[in-house]
Amino acid sequence: MDKLVEIRSQEFLCRERAAFDSERRAFWLAQVEEWEQRALDEIAFHFQECNVGREDGHSIRQQAL
C-alpha cells in the first residue's frame, strides 16, 4: 500500500498546482485525473491479490457461515 500513498501524494501535488497555477489549471487537473485513475487501478490490483486465495469466489463471511 506504500505505492498507493505515493500515488495519492502525486495527485495531491497536482491539485495544489492547479489551485495556484491558473494559467495551466486545465493541465494540472488532467494530471489529477491520471493519478486518480492510477490510484483506483492500484486499489483494484490490491483487492485482486487479496482475493486470489478464496475458494469458489465466496467471501470470508459466507465461508464462516
C-alpha positions as CSV (number, residue, x, y, z in Angstrom):
1,M,0.0,0.0,0.0
2,D,3.0,2.3,0.1
3,K,2.6,2.6,-3.7
4,L,-0.9,3.9,-3.1
5,V,0.4,6.5,-0.7
6,E,2.9,7.7,-3.3
7,I,0.2,7.9,-6.0
8,R,-2.2,9.9,-3.8
9,S,0.7,12.2,-2.8
10,Q,1.3,13.0,-6.5
11,E,-2.4,13.5,-7.0
12,F,-2.5,16.0,-4.1
13,L,0.5,17.9,-5.5
14,C,-1.2,18.2,-8.8
15,R,-4.3,19.5,-7.1
16,E,-2.2,22.1,-5.3
17,R,-0.6,23.2,-8.5
18,A,-4.0,23.5,-10.2
19,A,-5.1,25.8,-7.4
20,F,-2.1,28.1,-7.7
21,D,-1.3,28.0,-11.4
22,S,-4.4,29.5,-13.1
23,E,-2.7,29.6,-16.5
24,R,-2.1,25.8,-16.5
25,R,-5.0,24.8,-14.4
26,A,-6.5,22.5,-17.0
27,F,-3.2,20.7,-17.4
28,W,-2.9,20.1,-13.7
29,L,-6.5,18.9,-13.4
30,A,-5.8,16.4,-16.2
31,Q,-2.8,15.2,-14.3
32,V,-5.0,14.8,-11.2
33,E,-7.4,12.6,-13.2
34,E,-4.5,10.4,-14.4
35,W,-3.1,10.0,-10.8
36,E,-6.6,9.3,-9.5
37,Q,-7.1,6.5,-12.1
38,R,-3.7,5.1,-11.2
39,A,-4.8,5.0,-7.5
40,L,-8.1,3.2,-8.5
41,D,-6.1,0.7,-10.6
42,E,-3.7,0.1,-7.6
43,I,-6.7,-0.5,-5.3
44,A,-8.3,-2.9,-7.7
45,F,-5.0,-4.8,-8.1
46,H,-4.6,-5.0,-4.3
47,F,-8.1,-6.5,-3.9
48,Q,-7.5,-9.0,-6.7
49,E,-4.3,-10.1,-5.0
50,C,-6.1,-10.4,-1.6
51,N,-8.9,-12.5,-3.2
52,V,-6.7,-15.0,-5.1
53,G,-6.7,-17.4,-2.2
54,R,-10.5,-17.5,-1.7
55,E,-12.2,-20.7,-3.0
56,D,-15.1,-20.5,-5.5
57,G,-15.4,-16.7,-5.1
58,H,-17.1,-16.9,-1.7
59,S,-16.5,-14.1,0.7
60,I,-14.9,-14.7,4.1
61,R,-18.3,-14.1,5.7
62,Q,-20.0,-16.7,3.6
63,Q,-17.2,-19.2,4.4
64,A,-17.7,-18.6,8.1
65,L,-21.4,-19.4,7.9
